[in-house]
Amino acid sequence: MHKISVIVPAYNVEDYLENCLESISNQTHSNIEIIVVDDGSPDRSGEIAEEYKKKDMRLKVIHQVNGGLSAARNSGLDSATGDFVCFIDSDDWIEPDYLELLYFGTQTYGADISVLKIKKISSLEQLKEHTIAERKWEIFDREQAMKNLFINNKIGYSANNKLFNRNLFDNIRFPLGKLMEDKATTYLLIDHSEKVAVNSSAKYHYYQSPKSILRGGFNPRIFDSFEVHEDILIFIDKFYPELSINVRTRYVYEAIRMMMTMIKNNYTNKEDYLRSINILQRFEKEVKIDPDFSPKLKKLVKFLLINKNLPYYMSSSKIASKFLIKIESVR
């Protein structure tokens, strides 16, 4: 049984951290090390981790100056000694057989990356519900995995629902100072893999608290996603050109979603609206010829290009909600 390093970045999670650590300690795959990275948390997260270390000698705690999620994960990677690594957000919870099932995918199918589904929950009562493990696995080679990351959405960008061969991180780290760290990293890890194993069991429980939803206004840093996608386009054109059209039209869809988010949050920076419109202009040709891009979305792109300033003026308009309903109906 190979050793798995479980990396847990911790920042302002004193209400949830112990539940998270308990779920990791109780894994049926017992050959693990738990690395909690206290990312300069101003609450008791670091103390809670130190206390829990007395219960489970497999746990170690790293205390560092706040550097963000990527910096915390990278510190965990630098300290990891396992053959495989995984990442758990410190307010989330994993079912007892989570690691065992992921590990099964790597050993049975020779996969460098194993993937399960994420279950989103909004109440602590749902946190510890269990799901039945699915027996069916899908196995993808590198090219198939890349397609299922960008087009078929069977893999997903998140690093949290995956088990990685630690060797994949020999020359890869999460980018510092960006919100879209998973999106910027997962495709590179897949590119370094030989096989990816995917199972539809939802064994990772992602907790979205009511407070986090209420506070979730518009953050202009989500435009980091555009920068990441530009890097992805260059990469895809060079190494996977057969996916170029699809990846471009996915970029267009993302730009439309960005406009929806800006309108919903009454965001009134015209320059940022035009950034999204510019993406539609750049890839209008690809939208027209991509058979996977729905006819309704093609009409919407055409409409937005004809009425370039409309989304901006609607951000404070009473008819914005009607426009959003129209967009949602063609997704």
C-alpha positions as CSV (number, residue, x, y, z in Angstrom):
1,M,0.0,0.0,0.0
2,H,1.6,3.2,-1.2
3,K,1.8,6.3,1.0
4,I,-0.5,9.2,0.3
5,S,0.3,12.8,1.3
6,V,-2.9,14.7,2.1
7,I,-2.3,18.5,1.9
8,V,-4.8,20.7,3.8
9,P,-4.3,24.5,3.5
10,A,-5.9,26.2,6.5
11,Y,-7.0,29.9,6.7
12,N,-9.8,31.1,9.0
13,V,-11.5,27.7,9.3
14,E,-11.5,27.2,13.1
15,D,-15.2,26.2,12.9
16,Y,-14.6,23.4,10.3
17,L,-11.0,22.3,10.5
18,E,-11.5,19.5,13.1
19,N,-14.3,17.9,11.2
20,C,-12.1,17.9,8.1
21,L,-9.1,16.4,9.9
22,E,-11.3,13.8,11.5
23,S,-12.6,12.7,8.1
24,I,-9.0,12.3,6.9
25,S,-7.8,10.5,10.0
26,N,-10.7,8.0,9.6
27,Q,-9.7,6.9,6.0
28,T,-9.7,3.2,5.3
29,H,-6.5,3.8,3.4
30,S,-4.4,4.2,6.5
31,N,-0.9,4.8,5.0
32,I,-1.1,8.5,4.8
33,E,0.6,11.7,6.1
34,I,-1.6,14.7,6.8
35,I,0.1,18.1,6.1
36,V,-1.8,21.1,7.4
37,V,-0.5,24.3,6.1
38,D,-1.5,27.2,8.5
39,D,-1.3,30.0,6.0
40,G,-0.9,32.8,8.5
41,S,-4.5,32.4,9.8
42,P,-5.5,35.0,12.3
43,D,-8.0,32.7,14.1
44,R,-7.3,29.4,16.0
45,S,-6.8,27.2,12.9
46,G,-3.1,26.7,13.6
47,E,-3.7,25.9,17.2
48,I,-6.5,23.4,16.3
49,A,-4.1,21.7,13.9
50,E,-1.4,21.5,16.6
51,E,-3.9,20.0,19.1
52,Y,-5.1,17.4,16.6
53,K,-1.5,16.4,16.0
54,K,-1.6,14.9,19.5
55,K,-4.4,12.6,18.4
56,D,-2.9,11.5,15.1
57,M,0.9,11.2,14.8
58,R,0.6,11.1,11.0
59,L,-0.2,14.8,11.0
60,K,2.3,17.6,10.7
61,V,1.7,21.3,10.7
62,I,3.5,24.0,8.7
63,H,3.0,27.6,9.9
64,Q,3.8,30.3,7.4
65,V,3.1,33.9,6.6
66,N,-0.1,34.3,4.6
67,G,0.5,33.8,0.9
68,G,-2.8,32.4,-0.4
69,L,-4.0,29.0,-1.5
70,S,-1.3,28.3,-4.1
71,A,1.5,29.2,-1.7
72,A,0.0,26.9,1.0
73,R,-0.4,24.0,-1.4
74,N,3.1,24.5,-2.7
75,S,4.5,24.4,0.8
76,G,2.7,21.2,1.3
77,L,4.1,19.7,-1.9
78,D,7.6,20.7,-0.8
79,S,7.1,18.8,2.4
80,A,5.3,15.8,1.0
81,T,7.0,12.4,1.2
82,G,4.1,10.2,-0.2
83,D,4.0,8.4,-3.5
84,F,0.7,10.1,-4.2
85,V,-0.7,13.5,-3.2
86,C,-4.2,15.0,-2.8
87,F,-5.6,18.3,-1.7
88,I,-8.5,18.8,0.7
89,D,-9.9,22.2,1.5
90,S,-10.1,22.7,5.3
91,D,-13.8,23.3,5.4
92,D,-14.7,20.3,3.4
93,W,-15.2,16.6,4.3
94,I,-14.3,13.3,2.7
95,E,-16.1,9.9,3.1
96,P,-14.1,7.1,4.8
97,D,-13.3,5.3,1.6
98,Y,-12.5,8.4,-0.4
99,L,-8.7,7.7,-0.6
100,E,-9.2,4.0,-0.9
101,L,-11.3,4.4,-4.0
102,L,-9.0,7.0,-5.6
103,Y,-6.0,4.7,-4.9
104,F,-7.9,1.8,-6.4
105,G,-8.1,3.8,-9.7
106,T,-4.4,4.3,-9.8
107,Q,-3.4,0.7,-9.0
108,T,-6.0,-1.2,-11.0
109,Y,-5.7,0.9,-14.2
110,G,-2.2,2.2,-14.0
111,A,-3.4,5.8,-13.8
112,D,-1.3,8.7,-12.8
113,I,-4.4,10.7,-11.8
114,S,-7.6,9.3,-10.3
115,V,-10.8,11.4,-10.2
116,L,-14.0,11.3,-8.2
117,K,-17.0,13.6,-8.2
118,I,-17.6,16.5,-5.9
119,K,-20.8,16.8,-3.9
120,K,-21.8,20.4,-3.1
121,I,-23.6,20.9,0.2
122,S,-25.0,23.9,2.0
123,S,-25.6,22.6,5.5
124,L,-23.5,20.9,8.1
125,E,-26.2,18.2,8.5
126,Q,-25.4,17.1,4.9
127,L,-21.7,17.1,5.5
128,K,-21.4,13.5,6.7
129,E,-23.9,11.8,4.5
130,H,-22.5,8.8,2.7
131,T,-22.8,7.8,-0.9
132,I,-22.6,4.3,-2.5
133,A,-19.4,3.8,-4.5
134,E,-19.9,3.3,-8.2
135,R,-18.1,0.3,-9.8
136,K,-17.8,1.7,-13.3
137,W,-14.5,3.5,-14.2
138,E,-13.6,5.4,-17.3
139,I,-10.0,5.2,-18.3
140,F,-8.5,7.9,-20.6
141,D,-5.1,8.2,-22.2
142,R,-3.5,11.7,-22.2
143,E,-5.3,12.9,-25.4
144,Q,-8.6,11.6,-24.3
145,A,-8.2,13.1,-20.8
146,M,-7.4,16.5,-22.3
147,K,-10.6,16.4,-24.3
148,N,-12.6,15.3,-21.3
149,L,-11.1,18.2,-19.3
150,F,-11.8,21.0,-21.8
151,I,-14.8,19.7,-23.7
152,N,-16.8,16.9,-22.1
153,N,-16.4,18.1,-18.6
154,K,-15.8,14.6,-17.1
155,I,-12.7,15.6,-15.3
156,G,-13.0,19.2,-14.1
157,Y,-10.4,21.7,-13.2
158,S,-10.6,21.3,-9.4
159,A,-7.5,19.8,-7.7
160,N,-9.5,18.7,-4.7
161,N,-11.3,15.7,-6.1
162,K,-8.2,14.0,-7.5
163,L,-5.3,11.8,-6.5
164,F,-2.0,12.6,-8.2
165,N,1.2,10.6,-8.6
166,R,3.6,12.9,-6.8
167,N,6.1,12.7,-9.7
168,L,3.8,14.8,-11.8
169,F,4.7,17.8,-9.5
170,D,8.4,17.5,-10.1
171,N,8.4,20.6,-12.3
172,I,4.9,21.9,-11.7
173,R,3.6,24.2,-8.9
174,F,0.4,26.2,-8.4
175,P,0.8,29.8,-9.6
176,L,1.0,32.5,-6.9
177,G,-1.3,35.4,-6.7
178,K,-4.1,34.2,-9.0
179,L,-7.7,33.1,-8.2
180,M,-7.8,30.4,-10.9
181,E,-4.9,28.3,-9.6
182,D,-6.6,25.0,-10.4
183,K,-7.5,25.9,-13.9
184,A,-3.9,27.0,-14.5
185,T,-2.4,23.8,-13.2
186,T,-4.7,20.8,-13.9
187,Y,-4.1,20.7,-17.6
188,L,-0.4,20.7,-17.2
189,L,-0.6,17.7,-14.8
190,I,-2.7,15.8,-17.3
191,D,-0.2,16.6,-20.0
192,H,2.5,14.9,-17.9
193,S,0.3,11.8,-17.2
194,E,-0.1,8.6,-19.2
195,K,-3.6,7.6,-18.0
196,V,-6.5,9.2,-16.0
197,A,-9.1,7.1,-14.2
198,V,-12.5,8.7,-13.6
199,N,-15.3,7.4,-11.3
200,S,-18.6,9.1,-10.8
201,S,-18.8,8.4,-7.0
202,A,-19.3,11.7,-5.1
203,K,-17.1,11.1,-2.1
204,Y,-15.7,14.6,-1.7
205,H,-18.1,16.9,0.1
206,Y,-17.6,20.6,-0.8
207,Y,-19.2,22.9,1.9
208,Q,-20.5,26.2,0.7
209,S,-21.8,28.0,3.8
210,P,-24.7,30.5,3.6
211,K,-22.3,33.2,4.8
212,S,-19.9,32.6,1.9
213,I,-22.8,32.8,-0.6
214,L,-24.0,36.1,0.8
215,R,-20.6,37.6,0.8
216,G,-19.9,36.4,-2.7
217,G,-20.1,39.7,-4.6
218,F,-18.2,40.4,-7.8
219,N,-14.4,40.2,-7.5
220,P,-12.6,41.7,-10.5
221,R,-9.8,39.2,-9.9
222,I,-12.0,36.6,-11.6
223,F,-10.6,38.1,-14.8
224,D,-7.5,36.0,-13.9
225,S,-9.5,33.4,-15.7
226,F,-9.0,35.2,-19.0
227,E,-5.2,35.3,-18.5
228,V,-5.1,31.6,-17.7
229,H,-7.2,30.8,-20.8
230,E,-4.8,32.8,-23.0
231,D,-2.0,30.5,-21.7
232,I,-4.2,27.5,-22.4
233,L,-4.9,28.6,-26.0
234,I,-1.1,28.8,-26.7
235,F,-0.6,25.4,-25.1
236,I,-3.4,23.7,-27.0
237,D,-2.4,25.2,-30.3
238,K,1.1,23.8,-29.9
239,F,0.4,20.4,-28.4
240,Y,-3.3,19.5,-29.0
241,P,-4.3,21.4,-32.2
242,E,-7.3,19.1,-32.8
243,L,-8.9,20.7,-29.7
244,S,-8.2,24.4,-30.7
245,I,-11.7,25.2,-32.1
246,N,-13.5,23.7,-29.1
247,V,-11.2,25.4,-26.5
248,R,-11.8,28.7,-28.2
249,T,-15.6,28.4,-28.1
250,R,-15.4,27.4,-24.5
251,Y,-13.5,30.6,-24.0
252,V,-16.4,32.4,-25.6
253,Y,-18.9,30.7,-23.3
254,E,-16.8,31.7,-20.4
255,A,-16.9,35.3,-21.5
256,I,-20.7,35.2,-21.7
257,R,-20.8,33.8,-18.2
258,M,-18.5,36.6,-17.1
259,M,-20.9,39.2,-18.5
260,M,-23.8,37.5,-16.7
261,T,-21.9,37.7,-13.4
262,M,-21.1,41.4,-13.9
263,I,-24.7,42.2,-14.7
264,K,-26.0,40.2,-11.7
265,N,-23.7,42.1,-9.4
266,N,-24.3,45.6,-11.0
267,Y,-20.7,45.8,-11.9
268,T,-20.2,49.0,-14.0
269,N,-16.7,49.0,-15.3
270,K,-17.2,49.4,-19.1
271,E,-13.6,48.4,-19.9
272,D,-14.1,45.0,-18.4
273,Y,-17.4,44.5,-20.3
274,L,-15.6,45.2,-23.5
275,R,-12.9,42.7,-22.6
276,S,-15.6,40.0,-22.7
277,I,-17.0,41.4,-25.9
278,N,-13.5,41.4,-27.5
279,I,-13.3,37.6,-26.8
280,L,-16.5,37.1,-28.7
281,Q,-15.1,39.1,-31.6
282,R,-11.8,37.3,-31.7
283,F,-13.5,33.9,-32.0
284,E,-16.7,34.6,-33.9
285,K,-15.5,32.4,-36.7
286,E,-14.8,29.4,-34.5
287,V,-18.3,29.8,-32.9
288,K,-19.9,29.6,-36.4
289,I,-18.1,26.4,-37.3
290,D,-18.1,24.5,-34.0
291,P,-20.9,21.9,-34.2
292,D,-20.9,21.5,-30.4
293,F,-21.8,25.2,-29.9
294,S,-25.6,25.3,-29.7
295,P,-27.6,27.3,-32.3
296,K,-29.1,29.4,-29.5
297,L,-25.7,30.4,-28.2
298,K,-24.6,31.3,-31.7
299,K,-27.5,33.6,-32.0
300,L,-26.7,35.1,-28.6
301,V,-23.1,35.8,-29.6
302,K,-24.3,37.5,-32.8
303,F,-26.8,39.6,-30.8
304,L,-24.1,40.6,-28.3
305,L,-21.7,41.6,-31.1
306,I,-24.4,43.8,-32.7
307,N,-25.3,45.4,-29.4
308,K,-21.8,45.6,-27.8
309,N,-22.7,48.2,-25.2
310,L,-26.0,46.7,-24.1
311,P,-24.6,44.5,-21.3
312,Y,-22.8,47.4,-19.8
313,Y,-25.9,49.7,-19.8
314,M,-28.0,46.9,-18.4
315,S,-25.8,46.4,-15.3
316,S,-27.9,49.1,-13.6
317,S,-31.1,48.6,-15.6
318,K,-34.4,47.3,-14.4
319,I,-34.6,45.0,-17.5
320,A,-31.3,43.3,-16.6
321,S,-33.1,40.4,-14.9
322,K,-35.1,39.7,-18.1
323,F,-31.9,39.7,-20.1
324,L,-30.3,37.3,-17.7
325,I,-33.2,34.9,-18.0
326,K,-32.8,35.0,-21.7
327,I,-29.1,34.1,-21.5
328,E,-29.8,31.4,-18.9
329,S,-32.4,29.8,-21.2
330,V,-29.8,29.2,-24.0
331,R,-27.1,27.6,-21.8
